[in-house]
């Protein structure tokens, strides 16, 4: 089995035909056909349907493994370059929106100062979608929440954040310093749709206390939920970081819910995938940011990295 055979297979998958694959690899179609035929002979299976130019089920399995193998081989060069000079390479980082609002600027600023040749590609998504992308190899790292629902993933806590009830200035609870979940659910809530992971998280927390959520609207997007709650269209239970970008949000309009365990946010990785020097540099930078006494943590967020006294609530 040769690398050029694997590259030919991936080229056909991406381009959709032998001729387009040959053009993409700057070679002739006969070479692509020869490489694929030899690979099929070695594996004793048909990898491409010649009538449609699409991969068979077996071909898809080989292509998925081949892509990971070629990525790992590429990282060998990146890691060796990292020993010689500044760390180079590209890191694909997935991130949930609430974390991106405050931690991403700190990360990009620090990476620019310490690893200027490192390239980072950011993909925003829900915790569930980021777990799937980690498992498939579509991203290298992810900043997400627990629980992990896909086998093979690992999680390292970075910080925790309190849950708050976000309300408008005329809400009956507006003068409260803190509340319980029981008090929070006595009023109609603005919640994410039922297929969103955070909605499931809310319902599970309520169910363990024998409570039910009564909602006035379902909105996809925690940022929009926060805006509507602050405008008085209902109340919303949200993680503290969901309202950080809203300059008009006064502390008394985001009331801590004291009987809920803090939400954990951390680094998700795929256990059986070797981390490149560039990926390790991103992780080390994140840890350094959360350890540093110079990092000003937003209200409601506490570092989970060996600094038990560092928090703002």
N, C-alpha and C positions, 0 to 999 in steps of 0.2 A: 504494500500500500504506500503510495507516494503523496506528498503534499499537493502536487499539481493536480492529482486526481480529485482530491477533496475540494480544491479550489474550483475545479471545473464543475463539480456537482453543485456547489453553492452558487456559481455564476448562472447555471441553467435555472436554478430555483428562483433567483432574483430577476433574471432577464426574461424568463418565460420560454426560451427556445435555444437550440444549439447555435444558431447563427447569431443571435443577439448576445449570447454568452461569449462567443468567439470575439465579437467586436469589443465587448467590455474588457476582455483579457488581452486584447491586441494580438490575437493569433488567428489561425484559420479554423474553419469548422471541423475539418478532418481531425485536427488535434484534440478538440473537445470530445468528438465521438470516440476516438481511440482511448482517451483517458477514462471516460465513463464506462466503456465496454470492458476495459481491463479491471476497473474497480468492481463492476458487477460480477466479473469472472472470479475474482478473489473472494468475494463475499457470497457467491453462488446465489444471487437473488437479483431480481429486476428492480432497479432504482428509479427509472424514469419511464413513464408511459410515452412511447414514441408517437402516438397519435395526437396527443394533446400537449406534449412538452412539459407536463406537470409531474411532480414527484409522486411516486407510489407511497403507500404507508411505510414500507421499509426504507424508501428513499428519504422520507421526512425524518425518520429516526437517525439515519446516518448523517443527514445534513445538520441536525441539531447537535449531535456529538462533535461533528467536524468543526462547526463554528466555535464551539467552546475550546476545542483542541488548538485551533489556529490562534484564537485569542490568547491562550496561555503561552503559546510559543512566541507570540509578539511581545508578551510581557517579560519574557526572558531577556530580550534586548533592552527593554525599558529598565528592568531591575539592574542590569549590568551597567547601563549608562548612569543610573542613580548612584552607583558606587564611585564613579569617576568624577562626576561633577554635580551640578544642580539636578534635582529630580525632574524628569520629564515624563510625558505621557498624558493620556486622557482618562479622566474618571467620570463615569456616568452616575450621578447622584440623584436619587429620588427623594422627594421631601413633601411632607404634608403642609398644607397652606398655612396653618397657624404657626408652625415652626419657622417657615420661610419668612414670615413677617418681621421677625426680630433676630434670629440666629444667622440667617443667610448673609446679611450685610457684614456681620462680624467675621464670618468664615471667609468670605471673598476678600475682605480687606487684609486679613492675616495671611492668606495664601499668596496674595499679590506681593506681600513684603518678604515672606520666607521662601516661597517656591514660585518665582515669577515665570518659570518655563513650564509649569504644570497647567494643563488645560482641564477645565471642569465643565461638564454638560449637565444642566439642571432639568429635571422632569418633575412637575408637580402632580400629585395624585392623592387619592384616598389611601388609608393604611392597607385596606384589602387589595387594591389594585397594585400598590407598590410591592406587597408580598408576592403577588403573582409574577411581577416583572423581575423580582430578584430570583425567583425559582427558575424562570425561563432563561435567565442570563441577559435579559434586556438592559438591566442596570447593574452596577457593581455594588453600590451601597444604598441604604435608604434611611432617612430619618423619619421614624414612624412610631406608632403607639402599640401597646399590647392590647389584647392577646395575639400571639402568633397562631395562625390557623393552618399553616402549610408546613408539612414535615421537611426537615433539612435546613431550616432557618435558625439563626441565633440572634440574640438580642442583648445589647449592652446599654444599661440605663445612662442617660446623660443628665436629665433633669426631671423634676416632677412639677406639676402645676395644679392649683386648686380649681375646683368648679365654682362658678359664680352664677347667680341669677341676674340677668341683664334686664333692666326695666327702664321705663320712661320716668320723667320727674313727677308725674301725677299718680304713679302707682301706689296702692295702699301700703306697700312695704318699703317705700322709698326712704324712710327715715331709719330703717333697721340697720344695725352695724353688722349683723350676721343672722343667718336663718338656718333652719333644718330643711331637709328634703321634703318632709311632710308639709311644711309651710309653703315651699316653692310650688308644689303641685296643686295647691288649692286654687290656683288661677290658670286660665287658659294659656297654653304655651304655643310658641312658634317652634316647630321642630323640623328636622330634615325628613325627607321621604323615607318610607319603610325599608327601601333597598340600600340605604346608606348605613355604613357601619356605625357611625356615631349615634344614629337613631336606635339601633339595636343595643348599643352600650347604655343609653339612657333608660330604655325599657327594662334592661336587666337590673340596673341599679334600683329602679323603682320596685320591680317585682320582688327582689330580696327583702324589701321592707313592707311588702303587702300593699303597695301603692300602685295607682294607675295614672298614666299621663292623659290629660285632656287637652287636645290641641285645637287652636283656632285657625292654623294654616300650616301647610307643609312647604318648606322652601329648600331647594338644593343649593347649598353654599352657606357655610357658617358666617362668613363676612356679611352677607346680605341679611341673614337671620339677625345678627347683632344690630345692624342699622335699623331694621324694622322694629326691633324690641326697644331700642333707645328712643325711637320716634313715637313710642306709645301704642303700637299696633298689637301688643301682646307682650308676654315676658318670654325669656329664653334661658335655658340652662346651657351654659357653654364653658369650655376651658378658658382660663384667664387670658391666654394668648390670643383668643379669637377677637378681642376688642383692642389690642395694643395699637393698631394702626388708626383707630378712631380718636382723633385729637379731642373731640367734643365730649368724650366719655368721662364723666366725673366719677371718682371713686365710690361715691354713695349710690351710683346707679349700676354698679357691679358688686353685688353683695355676696360675700363668701358663704358657701353652703358647708357648714362645719362638720356634718356627720357623713360626708362622702370622702372616701380615701382619695388621695391625690392621683391624678392621671400621670402615668409614666410615659416619657418620650425618650427614645434612644436610637442607637445604631443597629439596623438590621443587616445581616449578611447571610450568604449561602454557605453552609458549613463546609461543604466538600469542594469549594472553589478556592484556589490559591489566590491570595490578595497580592496585587502588584505593589511595587514600591510607591507608586503614585497614590493608590488607594490607602495604603498604610499612612502616607503623609497626611491625607485628608482626615483620617481618623485621629491621628496624633494631634493635629491642629484643633479639631473639635474638643478633644479632651483638655488641651492646654487652655483653650478659651474658657471652658467651664471651671477649670481649677484656679484660674488667675484671680487674685484679689482685685485687680484693676477692672474686671468685667462687671459692669453694672447690670444686675439682673432685673428684669421687669417685675412689676407688682404681681404677686401670686405665684412666682416661679422660684424654685429652689434647686440648686445644683445637687446632683446625686453622685458626685465624684469626689469622695474623700474630703469634703469640706462641709462637715455637718452643720456648721454655724452660719453658712452663707445662705441667706434666704431673705425674700421680701414678701410679706403677706399684708 
